Amino acid sequence: MSATKKFTPEIDVKLYKEFVSVAKRNGQSQRYVLEQALTFYLRNVVPSQRLVRPEVMNAFEQSVAKNRDLLERLAK
């Protein structure tokens, strides 16, 4: 069994409720869901962020936020 570390993050209430709901719906512990999410983020998201310069990523994120409605309509 691996060592564990207890921590108590504060997160958005809606996000927390969704997190608890997913764990319950899938019959999984909240710890398991959180560890899977962290593992995915650290192994997949973080490395991909290094591929693009931060200023380019910021411009992309601003563009997505500005055009969210259009992008959602196009996705349909």
Order of alpha helices (4+ residues) and beta strands (2+ residues): alpha-alpha-alpha-alpha-alpha
